[in-house]
């Protein structure tokens, strides 16, 4: 029988985790401490999303993770948010977070400071050139994001093309694969292309531990890849950042209006939903990038429904620990069959 360690990569050893399965750090409160602790507790690496959350809320989430598990975990930090007065990196240092994932920009100003506090720095990129820059900045590992990914997408090529090119470009630095992966076959394929792990977002959205609205989870489960589009439509508070989402009535209305530019789109400026975030009820304007969260009062058909092409592979809502275990078991079975 194949040993349990067959999926354990050198990066697993560096991080002190058992399985090369990560949950993506989805922001806005979607991937809170419950999801992170469940993934880490199951042997993977849970990653906390911090985008849109105040420092005191992020601090409390980190402390809740530590209370729920003694396993390693990470937090995702958007580089544009690491400005003076919003120093989430210092918070990570103060709270002794083991792993920080930096995304959307130049990591150079932050890597040395994180390393000085013993933090492992991972940089998520969308191209070979960006991967090389992150390696030069001192990153300990790279996440390569393919354009199949849901949410905000840095990737400009398919994972099957960009991943092996990135692995070659930054070797021997470890690379983690992201985008379009939701099962054991995806893990095996990523490992075959040279990755040392996978980072999964959409599949973990469809777990009880994620904080997105139940009907939104159901919508993802029912969707197919051709129902997603890569667009820049939901740009309020984050312009110029492409994202992959599910088609809905709001997108169709915009298309039927001739795809007008920002400032002249149908319903622009109206509030389409209200929902609790970080202990407060927030108003969500139309074309904002925020996805529907628990407690939503509004119209999901006019909101941003982040989802990757991996929605085609998702058949049910399952506990995060079960997702980790199933992906690992299926991957082992495929490797045994191929041996």
LINNORPE-V154171 format. One record per residue. PHI is phi as a letter, one per 40 degrees, with the letter a starting at -180 (none if undefined). BURIAL is + if it has 9 or more other C-alpha atoms within 8 Angstrom, else -. D_CENTER is the distance of its C-alpha to the mean C-alpha in whole Angstrom. Layout:
phi->PHI burial->BURIAL d_center->D_CENTER
phi->PHI burial->BURIAL d_center->D_CENTER
This chain:
phi->none burial->- d_center->33
phi->c burial->- d_center->30
phi->c burial->- d_center->29
phi->d burial->- d_center->26
phi->c burial->- d_center->25
phi->c burial->- d_center->25
phi->c burial->+ d_center->21
phi->c burial->+ d_center->21
phi->b burial->+ d_center->21
phi->d burial->- d_center->22
phi->c burial->+ d_center->19
phi->d burial->+ d_center->19
phi->c burial->+ d_center->22
phi->c burial->- d_center->21
phi->c burial->- d_center->18
phi->g burial->- d_center->20
phi->b burial->+ d_center->18
phi->c burial->+ d_center->20
phi->b burial->+ d_center->17
phi->c burial->+ d_center->15
phi->b burial->+ d_center->12
phi->b burial->+ d_center->9
phi->c burial->+ d_center->7
phi->c burial->+ d_center->3
phi->c burial->+ d_center->4
phi->c burial->+ d_center->5
phi->c burial->+ d_center->8
phi->g burial->+ d_center->11
phi->g burial->+ d_center->12
phi->c burial->+ d_center->10
phi->b burial->+ d_center->9
phi->c burial->+ d_center->12
phi->c burial->+ d_center->14
phi->c burial->+ d_center->15
phi->c burial->+ d_center->12
phi->d burial->+ d_center->12
phi->c burial->+ d_center->15
phi->c burial->+ d_center->15
phi->c burial->+ d_center->13
phi->c burial->+ d_center->15
phi->c burial->+ d_center->18
phi->c burial->+ d_center->18
phi->h burial->+ d_center->18
phi->c burial->+ d_center->14
phi->b burial->+ d_center->12
phi->c burial->+ d_center->10
phi->b burial->+ d_center->8
phi->c burial->+ d_center->9
phi->c burial->+ d_center->8
phi->b burial->+ d_center->11
phi->d burial->+ d_center->11
phi->g burial->- d_center->14
phi->b burial->+ d_center->16
phi->c burial->- d_center->19
phi->d burial->+ d_center->20
phi->c burial->- d_center->22
phi->c burial->+ d_center->19
phi->c burial->+ d_center->16
phi->c burial->+ d_center->19
phi->c burial->- d_center->20
phi->c burial->+ d_center->17
phi->c burial->+ d_center->17
phi->c burial->+ d_center->21
phi->c burial->+ d_center->20
phi->d burial->+ d_center->17
phi->c burial->- d_center->20
phi->c burial->- d_center->23
phi->c burial->- d_center->21
phi->a burial->+ d_center->20
phi->b burial->- d_center->22
phi->c burial->- d_center->19
phi->c burial->+ d_center->17
phi->a burial->+ d_center->14
phi->b burial->+ d_center->12
phi->b burial->+ d_center->10
phi->c burial->+ d_center->8
phi->b burial->+ d_center->11
phi->c burial->+ d_center->11
phi->d burial->+ d_center->15
phi->c burial->- d_center->17
phi->c burial->+ d_center->16
phi->c burial->+ d_center->18
phi->c burial->- d_center->21
phi->d burial->- d_center->25
phi->g burial->- d_center->25
phi->b burial->- d_center->21
phi->c burial->+ d_center->21
phi->c burial->+ d_center->18
phi->c burial->+ d_center->18
phi->c burial->- d_center->22
phi->c burial->+ d_center->20
phi->c burial->+ d_center->18
phi->c burial->+ d_center->21
phi->c burial->- d_center->23
phi->c burial->+ d_center->21
phi->f burial->- d_center->21
phi->c burial->+ d_center->18
phi->c burial->+ d_center->17
phi->b burial->+ d_center->14
phi->b burial->+ d_center->13
phi->b burial->+ d_center->10
phi->c burial->+ d_center->11
phi->a burial->+ d_center->10
phi->g burial->+ d_center->12
phi->i burial->- d_center->16
phi->c burial->- d_center->18
phi->c burial->+ d_center->18
phi->d burial->+ d_center->21
phi->c burial->- d_center->22
phi->b burial->- d_center->20
phi->c burial->+ d_center->20
phi->c burial->+ d_center->24
phi->c burial->- d_center->24
phi->c burial->+ d_center->21
phi->c burial->+ d_center->23
phi->c burial->- d_center->26
phi->b burial->- d_center->24
phi->g burial->- d_center->23
phi->c burial->+ d_center->19
phi->c burial->+ d_center->18
phi->b burial->+ d_center->16
phi->b burial->+ d_center->13
phi->b burial->+ d_center->12
phi->c burial->+ d_center->10
phi->b burial->+ d_center->12
phi->b burial->+ d_center->13
phi->a burial->+ d_center->17
phi->c burial->+ d_center->19
phi->c burial->- d_center->21
phi->c burial->+ d_center->18
phi->c burial->+ d_center->17
phi->c burial->+ d_center->21
phi->c burial->- d_center->21
phi->c burial->+ d_center->18
phi->c burial->+ d_center->20
phi->c burial->- d_center->23
phi->c burial->+ d_center->22
phi->h burial->+ d_center->22
phi->d burial->+ d_center->18
phi->c burial->+ d_center->18
phi->a burial->+ d_center->16
phi->b burial->+ d_center->14
phi->b burial->+ d_center->10
phi->c burial->+ d_center->12
phi->b burial->+ d_center->10
phi->c burial->+ d_center->12
phi->c burial->+ d_center->13
phi->c burial->+ d_center->12
phi->c burial->+ d_center->9
phi->c burial->+ d_center->8
phi->g burial->+ d_center->8
phi->c burial->+ d_center->9
phi->b burial->+ d_center->10
phi->c burial->+ d_center->12
phi->c burial->+ d_center->13
phi->b burial->- d_center->16
phi->b burial->+ d_center->17
phi->c burial->+ d_center->17
phi->d burial->+ d_center->15
phi->c burial->- d_center->18
phi->c burial->- d_center->20
phi->c burial->+ d_center->18
phi->c burial->+ d_center->17
phi->c burial->+ d_center->20
phi->c burial->+ d_center->21
phi->c burial->+ d_center->19
phi->d burial->+ d_center->20
phi->c burial->- d_center->24
phi->c burial->+ d_center->23
phi->b burial->+ d_center->22
phi->d burial->- d_center->23
phi->c burial->- d_center->24
phi->c burial->+ d_center->21
phi->c burial->+ d_center->18
phi->b burial->+ d_center->15
phi->b burial->+ d_center->12
phi->c burial->+ d_center->11
phi->a burial->+ d_center->8
phi->h burial->+ d_center->9
phi->g burial->+ d_center->11
phi->b burial->+ d_center->12
phi->a burial->+ d_center->12
phi->a burial->+ d_center->16
phi->c burial->+ d_center->18
phi->c burial->+ d_center->19
phi->c burial->+ d_center->16
phi->c burial->+ d_center->16
phi->c burial->+ d_center->20
phi->c burial->- d_center->19
phi->c burial->+ d_center->17
phi->c burial->+ d_center->19
phi->c burial->- d_center->22
phi->c burial->+ d_center->20
phi->h burial->+ d_center->20
phi->c burial->+ d_center->17
phi->b burial->+ d_center->17
phi->i burial->+ d_center->14
phi->b burial->+ d_center->11
phi->b burial->+ d_center->7
phi->b burial->+ d_center->6
phi->b burial->+ d_center->5
phi->d burial->+ d_center->8
phi->c burial->+ d_center->10
phi->c burial->+ d_center->9
phi->d burial->+ d_center->10
phi->c burial->+ d_center->13
phi->b burial->+ d_center->14
phi->c burial->+ d_center->17
phi->c burial->+ d_center->15
phi->c burial->+ d_center->12
phi->b burial->+ d_center->14
phi->c burial->+ d_center->14
phi->c burial->+ d_center->17
phi->d burial->- d_center->19
phi->c burial->- d_center->20
phi->c burial->+ d_center->17
phi->d burial->+ d_center->16
phi->c burial->+ d_center->19
phi->c burial->- d_center->19
phi->c burial->+ d_center->15
phi->d burial->+ d_center->17
phi->c burial->- d_center->20
phi->c burial->+ d_center->19
phi->b burial->+ d_center->19
phi->d burial->+ d_center->18
phi->c burial->- d_center->20
phi->c burial->- d_center->20
phi->b burial->+ d_center->17
phi->b burial->+ d_center->17
phi->c burial->- d_center->16
phi->a burial->+ d_center->17
phi->b burial->+ d_center->18
phi->c burial->- d_center->20
phi->c burial->+ d_center->17
phi->b burial->+ d_center->18
phi->c burial->+ d_center->20
phi->g burial->- d_center->19
phi->a burial->- d_center->17
phi->c burial->- d_center->19
phi->g burial->- d_center->19
phi->b burial->+ d_center->15
phi->c burial->+ d_center->14
phi->a burial->+ d_center->12
phi->b burial->+ d_center->12
phi->b burial->+ d_center->14
phi->c burial->+ d_center->16
phi->c burial->+ d_center->20
phi->a burial->- d_center->22
phi->c burial->- d_center->25
phi->c burial->+ d_center->24
phi->c burial->+ d_center->23
phi->c burial->+ d_center->26
phi->c burial->+ d_center->28
phi->c burial->+ d_center->27
phi->c burial->- d_center->28
phi->c burial->- d_center->31
phi->c burial->+ d_center->32
phi->g burial->- d_center->32
phi->f burial->- d_center->28
phi->c burial->- d_center->29
phi->c burial->- d_center->28
phi->d burial->- d_center->26
phi->h burial->- d_center->29
phi->b burial->- d_center->31
phi->c burial->+ d_center->28
phi->d burial->- d_center->30
phi->g burial->- d_center->29
phi->c burial->+ d_center->28
phi->g burial->- d_center->28
phi->c burial->- d_center->28
phi->c burial->+ d_center->26
phi->b burial->+ d_center->25
phi->a burial->+ d_center->23
phi->b burial->+ d_center->24
phi->a burial->+ d_center->21
phi->c burial->+ d_center->21
phi->b burial->+ d_center->18
phi->f burial->- d_center->19
phi->g burial->- d_center->23
phi->b burial->- d_center->24
phi->c burial->- d_center->24
phi->b burial->- d_center->22
phi->c burial->+ d_center->24
phi->b burial->+ d_center->21
phi->c burial->+ d_center->23
phi->c burial->+ d_center->23
phi->g burial->+ d_center->20
phi->c burial->+ d_center->18
phi->c burial->+ d_center->14
phi->c burial->- d_center->14
phi->c burial->+ d_center->13
phi->c burial->+ d_center->16
phi->b burial->+ d_center->16
phi->d burial->+ d_center->18
phi->g burial->- d_center->22
phi->c burial->+ d_center->21
phi->b burial->- d_center->25
phi->i burial->- d_center->25
phi->b burial->- d_center->24
phi->c burial->+ d_center->21
phi->c burial->- d_center->22
phi->b burial->+ d_center->22
phi->b burial->+ d_center->19
phi->c burial->+ d_center->16
phi->b burial->+ d_center->14
phi->d burial->+ d_center->11
phi->a burial->+ d_center->11
phi->c burial->+ d_center->10
phi->c burial->+ d_center->14
phi->c burial->+ d_center->13
phi->d burial->+ d_center->14
phi->c burial->+ d_center->18
phi->c burial->- d_center->17
phi->b burial->+ d_center->16
phi->b burial->- d_center->20
phi->a burial->- d_center->19
phi->c burial->+ d_center->18
phi->b burial->+ d_center->18
phi->d burial->+ d_center->17
phi->d burial->+ d_center->14
phi->c burial->+ d_center->17
phi->c burial->- d_center->19
phi->c burial->+ d_center->15
phi->d burial->+ d_center->15
phi->c burial->+ d_center->19
phi->c burial->+ d_center->19
phi->d burial->+ d_center->17
phi->c burial->+ d_center->19
phi->c burial->+ d_center->22
phi->c burial->+ d_center->22
phi->c burial->+ d_center->21
phi->c burial->+ d_center->24
phi->c burial->- d_center->26
phi->c burial->+ d_center->25
phi->c burial->+ d_center->26
phi->c burial->- d_center->29
phi->c burial->- d_center->30
phi->c burial->- d_center->30
phi->c burial->- d_center->32
